[in-house]
Amino acid sequence: MTTADISTRESRPSPDHCVDLAGTRWPLYKIEALVVGFVLFVGAGAVTQSMQVAVLTAATATVITWWTRRVHYSRTT
């Protein structure tokens, strides 16, 4: 027989860390990550004049910010 270790911890962000956008609650870490990615996309595109560098830089920064802030907010709850 197989057993499952089911966590009872709620995975949703607390209301303190959410923003209401068009009637939908968005966790703050998602908005922060998207803003960082957009700023780096525009900055890297302006500096390097290369879409490949701009997209890869922005995507990397967005993913790192997303997961780092998500872990931070989950620990402060």
N, CA, C and O atoms as a GROMACS GRO file, in nm:
protein
  308
    1MET      N    1   0.083  -0.116   0.000
    1MET     CA    2   0.000   0.000   0.000
    1MET      C    3   0.089   0.125   0.000
    1MET      O    4   0.192   0.129   0.067
    2THR      N    5   0.047   0.222  -0.075
    2THR     CA    6   0.121   0.347  -0.084
    2THR      C    7   0.059   0.450   0.009
    2THR      O    8  -0.064   0.461   0.019
    3THR      N    9   0.144   0.526   0.075
    3THR     CA   10   0.094   0.633   0.161
    3THR      C   11   0.132   0.767   0.103
    3THR      O   12   0.231   0.779   0.031
    4ALA      N   13   0.052   0.866   0.134
    4ALA     CA   14   0.079   1.001   0.085
    4ALA      C   15   0.094   1.094   0.204
    4ALA      O   16   0.015   1.090   0.298
    5ASP      N   17   0.194   1.177   0.198
    5ASP     CA   18   0.214   1.277   0.301
    5ASP      C   19   0.148   1.406   0.252
    5ASP      O   20   0.205   1.479   0.172
    6ILE      N   21   0.030   1.433   0.301
    6ILE     CA   22  -0.047   1.548   0.256
    6ILE      C   23  -0.026   1.663   0.353
    6ILE      O   24  -0.049   1.650   0.473
    7SER      N   25   0.018   1.773   0.300
    7SER     CA   26   0.041   1.891   0.382
    7SER      C   27  -0.090   1.967   0.401
    7SER      O   28  -0.167   1.984   0.306
    8THR      N   29  -0.113   2.011   0.522
    8THR     CA   30  -0.234   2.088   0.549
    8THR      C   31  -0.208   2.238   0.540
    8THR      O   32  -0.298   2.319   0.562
    9ARG      N   33  -0.087   2.273   0.509
    9ARG     CA   34  -0.051   2.415   0.497
    9ARG      C   35  -0.117   2.474   0.374
    9ARG      O   36  -0.112   2.415   0.266
   10GLU      N   37  -0.178   2.588   0.390
   10GLU     CA   38  -0.245   2.654   0.280
   10GLU      C   39  -0.142   2.717   0.187
   10GLU      O   40  -0.050   2.785   0.234
   11SER      N   41  -0.155   2.696   0.057
   11SER     CA   42  -0.056   2.745  -0.037
   11SER      C   43  -0.092   2.882  -0.095
   11SER      O   44  -0.014   2.939  -0.171
   12ARG      N   45  -0.206   2.934  -0.061
   12ARG     CA   46  -0.246   3.064  -0.113
   12ARG      C   47  -0.181   3.176  -0.034
   12ARG      O   48  -0.162   3.165   0.087
   13PRO      N   49  -0.147   3.285  -0.101
   13PRO     CA   50  -0.087   3.397  -0.030
   13PRO      C   51  -0.189   3.464   0.062
   13PRO      O   52  -0.309   3.460   0.037
   14SER      N   53  -0.138   3.525   0.166
   14SER     CA   54  -0.227   3.593   0.259
   14SER      C   55  -0.283   3.720   0.194
   14SER      O   56  -0.222   3.772   0.100
   15PRO      N   57  -0.396   3.770   0.241
   15PRO     CA   58  -0.454   3.891   0.182
   15PRO      C   59  -0.362   4.012   0.194
   15PRO      O   60  -0.374   4.106   0.116
   16ASP      N   61  -0.270   4.010   0.291
   16ASP     CA   62  -0.177   4.122   0.306
   16ASP      C   63  -0.081   4.132   0.188
   16ASP      O   64  -0.031   4.241   0.159
   17HIS      N   65  -0.056   4.023   0.122
   17HIS     CA   66   0.041   4.020   0.013
   17HIS      C   67  -0.026   4.007  -0.123
   17HIS      O   68   0.030   3.948  -0.215
   18CYS      N   69  -0.147   4.061  -0.137
   18CYS     CA   70  -0.220   4.054  -0.262
   18CYS      C   71  -0.263   4.193  -0.308
   18CYS      O   72  -0.282   4.284  -0.227
   19VAL      N   73  -0.277   4.206  -0.440
   19VAL     CA   74  -0.324   4.330  -0.501
   19VAL      C   75  -0.443   4.294  -0.588
   19VAL      O   76  -0.441   4.193  -0.658
   20ASP      N   77  -0.546   4.377  -0.584
   20ASP     CA   78  -0.665   4.352  -0.664
   20ASP      C   79  -0.649   4.420  -0.800
   20ASP      O   80  -0.643   4.542  -0.809
   21LEU      N   81  -0.642   4.339  -0.906
   21LEU     CA   82  -0.632   4.390  -1.042
   21LEU      C   83  -0.751   4.341  -1.121
   21LEU      O   84  -0.764   4.221  -1.146
   22ALA      N   85  -0.836   4.432  -1.161
   22ALA     CA   86  -0.954   4.401  -1.241
   22ALA      C   87  -1.039   4.292  -1.176
   22ALA      O   88  -1.092   4.204  -1.245
   23GLY      N   89  -1.053   4.298  -1.045
   23GLY     CA   90  -1.136   4.202  -0.975
   23GLY      C   91  -1.071   4.069  -0.944
   23GLY      O   92  -1.137   3.978  -0.894
   24THR      N   93  -0.942   4.057  -0.972
   24THR     CA   94  -0.870   3.933  -0.945
   24THR      C   95  -0.756   3.962  -0.848
   24THR      O   96  -0.681   4.057  -0.865
   25ARG      N   97  -0.745   3.877  -0.745
   25ARG     CA   98  -0.635   3.895  -0.649
   25ARG      C   99  -0.505   3.840  -0.707
   25ARG      O  100  -0.498   3.723  -0.745
   26TRP      N  101  -0.404   3.924  -0.714
   26TRP     CA  102  -0.273   3.883  -0.761
   26TRP      C  103  -0.176   3.889  -0.644
   26TRP      O  104  -0.172   3.990  -0.574
   27PRO      N  105  -0.098   3.785  -0.621
   27PRO     CA  106   0.006   3.793  -0.519
   27PRO      C  107   0.109   3.899  -0.557
   27PRO      O  108   0.142   3.917  -0.674
   28LEU      N  109   0.157   3.969  -0.457
   28LEU     CA  110   0.250   4.079  -0.480
   28LEU      C  111   0.379   4.033  -0.548
   28LEU      O  112   0.437   4.107  -0.626
   29TYR      N  113   0.424   3.911  -0.517
   29TYR     CA  114   0.550   3.864  -0.577
   29TYR      C  115   0.540   3.851  -0.729
   29TYR      O  116   0.639   3.869  -0.799
   30LYS      N  117   0.421   3.821  -0.780
   30LYS     CA  118   0.405   3.810  -0.925
   30LYS      C  119   0.418   3.946  -0.992
   30LYS      O  120   0.483   3.959  -1.096
   31ILE      N  121   0.357   4.047  -0.932
   31ILE     CA  122   0.364   4.181  -0.989
   31ILE      C  123   0.507   4.234  -0.981
   31ILE      O  124   0.556   4.294  -1.076
   32GLU      N  125   0.574   4.210  -0.868
   32GLU     CA  126   0.713   4.254  -0.855
   32GLU      C  127   0.801   4.189  -0.961
   32GLU      O  128   0.886   4.256  -1.020
   33ALA      N  129   0.783   4.061  -0.984
   33ALA     CA  130   0.864   3.989  -1.082
   33ALA      C  131   0.839   4.042  -1.223
   33ALA      O  132   0.933   4.059  -1.300
   34LEU      N  133   0.714   4.067  -1.256
   34LEU     CA  134   0.683   4.119  -1.390
   34LEU      C  135   0.739   4.259  -1.412
   34LEU      O  136   0.784   4.291  -1.521
   35VAL      N  137   0.736   4.341  -1.309
   35VAL     CA  138   0.792   4.477  -1.320
   35VAL      C  139   0.943   4.470  -1.339
   35VAL      O  140   0.998   4.539  -1.424
   36VAL      N  141   1.009   4.387  -1.260
   36VAL     CA  142   1.155   4.372  -1.274
   36VAL      C  143   1.189   4.322  -1.414
   36VAL      O  144   1.282   4.372  -1.477
   37GLY      N  145   1.115   4.223  -1.462
   37GLY     CA  146   1.142   4.170  -1.596
   37GLY      C  147   1.121   4.273  -1.705
   37GLY      O  148   1.201   4.281  -1.798
   38PHE      N  149   1.015   4.352  -1.694
   38PHE     CA  150   0.988   4.455  -1.795
   38PHE      C  151   1.097   4.563  -1.795
   38PHE      O  152   1.143   4.605  -1.901
   39VAL      N  153   1.136   4.607  -1.676
   39VAL     CA  154   1.241   4.710  -1.667
   39VAL      C  155   1.372   4.659  -1.725
   39VAL      O  156   1.439   4.731  -1.798
   40LEU      N  157   1.408   4.536  -1.693
   40LEU     CA  158   1.532   4.482  -1.748
   40LEU      C  159   1.522   4.456  -1.897
   40LEU      O  160   1.621   4.471  -1.969
   41PHE      N  161   1.406   4.417  -1.945
   41PHE     CA  162   1.388   4.398  -2.088
   41PHE      C  163   1.413   4.529  -2.163
   41PHE      O  164   1.486   4.532  -2.262
   42VAL      N  165   1.352   4.635  -2.116
   42VAL     CA  166   1.368   4.766  -2.182
   42VAL      C  167   1.513   4.813  -2.169
   42VAL      O  168   1.571   4.862  -2.265
   43GLY      N  169   1.570   4.799  -2.049
   43GLY     CA  170   1.709   4.844  -2.028
   43GLY      C  171   1.809   4.766  -2.110
   43GLY      O  172   1.896   4.825  -2.174
   44ALA      N  173   1.799   4.633  -2.109
   44ALA     CA  174   1.893   4.551  -2.186
   44ALA      C  175   1.873   4.572  -2.335
   44ALA      O  176   1.970   4.570  -2.411
   45GLY      N  177   1.750   4.591  -2.377
   45GLY     CA  178   1.725   4.618  -2.519
   45GLY      C  179   1.784   4.749  -2.564
   45GLY      O  180   1.838   4.759  -2.674
   46ALA      N  181   1.774   4.851  -2.479
   46ALA     CA  182   1.830   4.982  -2.513
   46ALA      C  183   1.982   4.980  -2.516
   46ALA      O  184   2.045   5.044  -2.601
   47VAL      N  185   2.041   4.907  -2.423
   47VAL     CA  186   2.188   4.905  -2.414
   47VAL      C  187   2.250   4.817  -2.522
   47VAL      O  188   2.346   4.857  -2.586
   48THR      N  189   2.195   4.697  -2.542
   48THR     CA  190   2.260   4.602  -2.633
   48THR      C  191   2.205   4.604  -2.775
   48THR      O  192   2.270   4.554  -2.867
   49GLN      N  193   2.085   4.660  -2.795
   49GLN     CA  194   2.020   4.660  -2.926
   49GLN      C  195   2.001   4.518  -2.980
   49GLN      O  196   2.000   4.496  -3.101
   50SER      N  197   1.985   4.422  -2.889
   50SER     CA  198   1.968   4.283  -2.927
   50SER      C  199   1.847   4.225  -2.854
   50SER      O  200   1.843   4.224  -2.731
   51MET      N  201   1.749   4.178  -2.930
   51MET     CA  202   1.630   4.121  -2.869
   51MET      C  203   1.662   3.992  -2.792
   51MET      O  204   1.602   3.966  -2.688
   52GLN      N  205   1.755   3.912  -2.843
   52GLN     CA  206   1.788   3.786  -2.776
   52GLN      C  207   1.842   3.813  -2.636
   52GLN      O  208   1.800   3.748  -2.540
   53VAL      N  209   1.933   3.906  -2.625
   53VAL     CA  210   1.991   3.938  -2.494
   53VAL      C  211   1.886   3.997  -2.403
   53VAL      O  212   1.879   3.963  -2.285
   54ALA      N  213   1.803   4.086  -2.455
   54ALA     CA  214   1.700   4.150  -2.374
   54ALA      C  215   1.598   4.048  -2.322
   54ALA      O  216   1.562   4.052  -2.204
   55VAL      N  217   1.554   3.958  -2.407
   55VAL     CA  218   1.454   3.859  -2.366
   55VAL      C  219   1.513   3.761  -2.265
   55VAL      O  220   1.450   3.732  -2.163
   56LEU      N  221   1.631   3.711  -2.290
   56LEU     CA  222   1.691   3.615  -2.197
   56LEU      C  223   1.724   3.679  -2.063
   56LEU      O  224   1.707   3.616  -1.958
   57THR      N  225   1.772   3.802  -2.064
   57THR     CA  226   1.800   3.873  -1.939
   57THR      C  227   1.673   3.895  -1.859
   57THR      O  228   1.669   3.870  -1.739
   58ALA      N  229   1.569   3.943  -1.927
   58ALA     CA  230   1.442   3.969  -1.859
   58ALA      C  231   1.378   3.841  -1.806
   58ALA      O  232   1.326   3.839  -1.695
   59ALA      N  233   1.383   3.735  -1.884
   59ALA     CA  234   1.323   3.608  -1.841
   59ALA      C  235   1.396   3.551  -1.720
   59ALA      O  236   1.333   3.502  -1.626
   60THR      N  237   1.527   3.558  -1.722
   60THR     CA  238   1.606   3.509  -1.609
   60THR      C  239   1.576   3.589  -1.482
   60THR      O  240   1.554   3.532  -1.376
   61ALA      N  241   1.577   3.720  -1.494
   61ALA     CA  242   1.550   3.805  -1.378
   61ALA      C  243   1.408   3.786  -1.326
   61ALA      O  244   1.386   3.789  -1.205
   62THR      N  245   1.313   3.766  -1.416
   62THR     CA  246   1.174   3.747  -1.375
   62THR      C  247   1.158   3.618  -1.296
   62THR      O  248   1.093   3.618  -1.192
   63VAL      N  249   1.216   3.511  -1.344
   63VAL     CA  250   1.205   3.382  -1.274
   63VAL      C  251   1.273   3.387  -1.139
   63VAL      O  252   1.219   3.338  -1.040
   64ILE      N  253   1.391   3.445  -1.133
   64ILE     CA  254   1.464   3.453  -1.006
   64ILE      C  255   1.387   3.539  -0.906
   64ILE      O  256   1.373   3.502  -0.790
   65THR      N  257   1.336   3.653  -0.952
   65THR     CA  258   1.258   3.741  -0.863
   65THR      C  259   1.132   3.672  -0.818
   65THR      O  260   1.097   3.677  -0.700
   66TRP      N  261   1.061   3.607  -0.911
   66TRP     CA  262   0.936   3.538  -0.880
   66TRP      C  263   0.956   3.439  -0.764
   66TRP      O  264   0.883   3.444  -0.665
   67TRP      N  265   1.053   3.349  -0.777
   67TRP     CA  266   1.073   3.244  -0.677
   67TRP      C  267   1.132   3.299  -0.547
   67TRP      O  268   1.095   3.254  -0.439
   68THR      N  269   1.222   3.395  -0.556
   68THR     CA  270   1.281   3.451  -0.436
   68THR      C  271   1.177   3.523  -0.352
   68THR      O  272   1.170   3.502  -0.231
   69ARG      N  273   1.097   3.607  -0.415
   69ARG     CA  274   0.992   3.680  -0.342
   69ARG      C  275   0.883   3.586  -0.293
   69ARG      O  276   0.827   3.608  -0.185
   70ARG      N  277   0.851   3.484  -0.369
   70ARG     CA  278   0.749   3.388  -0.327
   70ARG      C  279   0.792   3.318  -0.198
   70ARG      O  280   0.713   3.304  -0.105
   71VAL      N  281   0.916   3.275  -0.194
   71VAL     CA  282   0.968   3.210  -0.073
   71VAL      C  283   0.970   3.310   0.042
   71VAL      O  284   0.936   3.275   0.155
   72HIS      N  285   1.011   3.433   0.014
   72HIS     CA  286   1.014   3.536   0.118
   72HIS      C  287   0.876   3.559   0.178
   72HIS      O  288   0.861   3.562   0.300
   73TYR      N  289   0.775   3.575   0.094
   73TYR     CA  290   0.639   3.600   0.143
   73TYR      C  291   0.581   3.479   0.214
   73TYR      O  292   0.504   3.494   0.308
   74SER      N  293   0.616   3.359   0.170
   74SER     CA  294   0.563   3.240   0.237
   74SER      C  295   0.622   3.223   0.376
   74SER      O  296   0.559   3.165   0.464
   75ARG      N  297   0.743   3.273   0.396
   75ARG     CA  298   0.806   3.262   0.528
   75ARG      C  299   0.760   3.372   0.623
   75ARG      O  300   0.765   3.354   0.745
   76THR      N  301   0.717   3.485   0.570
   76THR     CA  302   0.673   3.596   0.656
   76THR      C  303   0.526   3.586   0.694
   76THR      O  304   0.477   3.668   0.771
   77THR      N  305   0.457   3.488   0.640
   77THR     CA  306   0.314   3.476   0.668
   77THR      C  307   0.289   3.408   0.799
   77THR      O  308   0.174   3.390   0.838
   0.00000   0.00000   0.00000
